[in-house]
Amino acid sequence: MSTHHHDGHDHDDHDHGHGHGHDHSAAAGGKPDIGPENSRYELMAKAMRELLIEKGVLSAEEVRSMIEKLESPGEHLGARIVARAWTDPDYKARLLDNAKAACTELGIAATEAQIIVVENTPTLHNVIVCTLCSCYPRSILGQPPAWYVSLDYRSRTIRDPRTVLAEFGLSIAPAVAVRVHDSTADMRYLVLPMRPEGTDGYDEQQLIACVNRDSLIGTALARAPMAA
């Protein structure tokens, strides 16, 4: 069973019809092909950056500072949130009820209009996508990976999430439902992965090491460090 979640509604096997004409095969590393459109955007961004510096509109130091500001959030913030939820049931309840407020409790400034945390369970696996562009919880996870913004991932995850997840090396059992959440400019999602087995004696810092970016998007599971 696969469902698509968007603006509070579930749509069974909903197809948005984002067609494309390139190969659906996974790229090197087992991840969806990021497509040539992203390479063009990267080249355009680099050319624009160099032109602005050449014309004196921006200095190289200003560009570096802006890049550092964009990249300062990262998976470590999401990992802190997850580790706290794994160790504090009351915090977990608050996180699922009001994610932005729960982030603030940890000193994490979630700047998106709305963030919804969705919990993985033994019978439900959640995966995040933005079918229209690249909406992503950047204030928590930083910049999205290239594959997240690719047309290949954006179009295929809605239609056939199990196959896409398999390309990431994640096989979901038939008995486990897969729910796809479509991010928007006003609403971003974050996955609360299941706590790995064998981590009962772990403290919060050890649990943080079990969480990586892909597990916060839903294209991987959280794993104990010795199994990573």
C-alpha positions in Angstrom: 0.0 0.0 0.0 1.4 3.4 -1.0 -0.3 6.7 -0.1 0.4 10.3 -1.0 0.0 12.9 1.7 -0.5 16.6 0.6 -2.2 19.4 2.5 -3.7 17.1 5.0 -5.2 14.5 2.6 -4.2 11.0 1.7 -4.6 9.9 -1.9 -4.1 6.2 -2.6 -1.7 5.6 -5.5 -2.2 9.1 -6.7 -0.3 10.0 -9.9 0.5 13.7 -10.5 1.6 13.0 -14.0 5.0 14.7 -13.9 6.2 13.1 -17.1 9.8 13.0 -18.2 11.6 11.4 -21.0 14.9 10.1 -19.5 15.9 6.7 -18.2 14.4 5.7 -14.8 17.5 3.7 -13.9 19.4 4.5 -10.7 22.5 6.6 -11.0 25.9 5.5 -9.6 25.6 4.9 -5.9 22.1 3.5 -6.2 20.4 6.8 -6.1 18.0 8.3 -8.7 19.5 10.1 -11.7 19.8 13.8 -10.8 19.2 14.7 -14.4 20.9 17.2 -16.7 18.7 20.1 -15.6 20.5 20.3 -12.2 23.9 20.5 -13.9 22.6 23.4 -16.0 21.3 25.2 -12.9 24.6 24.7 -11.1 26.5 26.1 -14.0 24.1 29.1 -14.2 24.5 29.8 -10.5 28.3 29.6 -10.7 28.3 32.0 -13.7 26.0 34.4 -12.0 28.1 34.4 -8.8 31.3 35.0 -10.7 29.7 37.9 -12.7 28.4 39.6 -9.6 31.9 39.4 -8.0 33.5 40.7 -11.2 31.1 43.6 -11.4 31.7 44.5 -7.8 28.1 43.9 -6.7 29.2 41.3 -4.2 32.7 40.4 -2.9 34.1 36.9 -2.7 33.9 37.2 1.1 30.2 38.1 1.0 29.5 35.1 -1.2 31.5 32.9 1.2 29.6 34.2 4.2 26.2 33.7 2.6 27.2 30.1 1.6 28.3 29.4 5.1 25.0 30.8 6.5 23.0 28.6 4.1 25.0 25.5 5.0 25.2 26.1 8.8 22.0 24.0 9.4 22.6 20.3 8.7 21.6 16.8 9.6 23.1 17.3 13.1 20.1 19.5 14.0 17.6 16.9 12.8 19.6 14.2 14.6 19.3 16.1 17.9 15.6 16.4 17.5 15.2 12.7 16.8 17.5 11.6 19.6 15.5 13.7 22.1 12.3 12.2 20.8 13.6 8.7 21.2 14.6 9.3 24.8 11.8 11.6 26.0 8.2 10.4 25.3 6.8 13.7 26.4 9.1 15.6 24.0 8.1 13.2 21.3 4.4 13.9 21.9 5.1 17.7 21.7 7.2 17.2 18.6 4.4 15.4 16.7 1.9 18.0 17.9 3.8 21.2 17.2 7.2 20.6 15.6 8.3 24.3 15.4 7.7 24.8 19.2 9.5 21.5 19.9 12.5 22.7 17.8 12.6 25.9 19.8 12.8 24.0 23.0 16.2 22.7 21.8 17.3 26.1 20.6 16.7 25.3 17.0 15.1 28.1 15.0 12.8 26.4 12.4 12.0 29.3 10.1 9.6 27.5 7.7 5.9 28.5 8.0 5.0 25.0 9.2 7.0 21.9 9.9 5.2 18.6 10.3 7.1 15.6 11.8 5.8 12.2 10.6 6.7 9.1 12.6 7.8 5.8 11.1 6.3 2.7 12.8 6.6 -1.1 12.2 3.5 -0.8 9.9 4.1 2.6 8.2 7.1 4.1 6.4 7.1 7.8 5.5 9.1 9.4 2.7 9.4 13.1 1.8 9.3 14.7 -1.7 8.5 18.0 -3.3 6.9 17.4 -6.6 6.9 20.9 -7.9 10.4 22.2 -7.0 12.7 21.8 -3.9 10.7 22.6 -0.8 12.7 21.2 2.1 13.2 21.9 5.8 16.4 23.9 5.2 16.5 25.6 8.6 16.9 22.1 10.1 18.6 20.0 7.4 20.5 22.7 5.4 20.6 22.5 1.6 18.8 19.5 0.0 20.9 16.9 -1.8 21.0 17.1 -5.6 18.9 14.0 -6.0 16.1 15.5 -3.9 15.6 18.3 -6.4 16.0 16.2 -9.5 13.0 15.6 -11.8 13.7 11.9 -11.6 13.1 11.7 -7.8 10.3 14.3 -7.7 8.2 12.6 -10.4 8.9 8.9 -9.6 8.6 9.0 -5.8 4.9 9.9 -6.0 4.1 7.2 -8.6 6.3 4.3 -7.4 7.9 5.0 -4.0 8.9 1.4 -3.3 11.0 1.2 -6.4 12.7 4.5 -5.7 13.4 3.5 -2.1 14.8 0.2 -3.4 17.2 2.2 -5.5 18.5 3.8 -2.3 19.0 0.3 -0.9 15.9 0.4 1.2 13.5 -2.5 0.7 10.1 -2.0 2.4 8.2 -5.2 3.3 4.8 -5.6 1.5 3.0 -5.5 4.8 4.4 -2.0 5.6 2.4 0.9 4.1 4.5 3.6 2.4 3.2 7.2 2.7 4.6 9.9 0.5 4.4 13.5 1.8 4.5 16.3 -0.7 6.2 19.4 0.7 5.0 22.9 -0.3 6.3 26.4 0.3 4.2 26.7 3.4 4.5 23.1 4.8 7.7 21.1 5.1 8.0 17.6 6.5 10.6 15.8 8.6 10.6 12.0 9.3 11.0 10.6 12.8 12.7 7.3 12.0 12.3 4.3 14.2 14.9 3.8 16.9 17.4 1.1 15.9 17.4 -2.2 17.8 20.2 -2.7 20.2 20.4 0.9 21.3 18.6 0.6 24.6 21.7 1.6 26.6 22.7 4.5 24.4 22.7 8.1 25.7 21.5 11.0 23.6 24.9 11.7 22.0 25.3 8.1 20.9 21.8 8.1 19.4 22.6 11.3 17.5 25.2 9.2 15.7 22.5 6.8 14.5 20.7 9.4 12.5 21.7 10.6 9.1 20.1 13.0 6.6 18.5 10.3 4.4 16.7 8.7 7.4 15.2 12.2 8.1 13.8 12.3 4.6 12.7 8.6 4.6 15.1 7.2 2.0 17.0 5.3 4.6 16.6 3.8 8.1 18.4 5.0 11.2 21.1 2.5 12.2 23.3 1.8 15.2 26.8 3.1 14.5 28.3 -0.4 14.6 25.9 -1.4 11.8 26.3 1.7 9.7 
